[in-house]
Amino acid sequence: MKLKMYLDNCCFNRPYDDQSQLRIELETKAKLRMQQQIVDEELLLVSSVILEFENNDNPYAIRKIAVNDFLKNAVEYVDESEEMFEIARGINQKGLKIKDASHLACAIHAKCDYFITTDDKLLKFKDDRIRINNPIDFVLIKEVMNENE
């Protein structure tokens, strides 16, 4: 069974951050590994209206184009819907900013197995409908899963 993934914008943009910090370097390597697994169709990527919206606000053209190009690998797209907005409102009421809540709502609405982020506040958020991990933890989890197959 292939896992369905949702990566938020901070995850997509991690390779553009200061790589001199160990955590950022490791998260970048893990994120790039996940990207290759998506290209190789070992993982399934979900995109969304909020990913496109947020990426289109990116002031760096090269980054914006790179993310848009990669999102073409998505096997599913979550558009605006009342159900997605309802999930986002509920998450927002539990303390997440509306943009973060909307990303998470899209992943839940698409029934993703994992929501991948590098945002510490999102990583602390708990929701029984989805697993929230940073790229490093996910890559390690997937390695263990592959060993147990």
LINPESUL-V313155 format. One line per field, one symbol per residue. psi: psi as a letter, one per 20 degrees, with the letter a starting at -180 (. if undefined). burial: + if it has 9 or more other C-alpha atoms within 8 Angstrom, else -. Layout:
psi->???
burial->???
//
This chain:
psi->ppqpqpprhhghjhiirojipggggghgggghggghhggjkhqppprrhhgggghiipioggggggggghiiiqiqporpqhgghgggggghijiqqhgghgghhggghilqhqoprjohghhipppiiqpprrhghgggghggghhi.
burial->--+++++++++++++---+----+++++-++-++--++---+++++++++++-++--+----++--++--+--+--++-----++-+++-++---+-+-+++++++++++-+++++++---++------+++++++-++----------
//
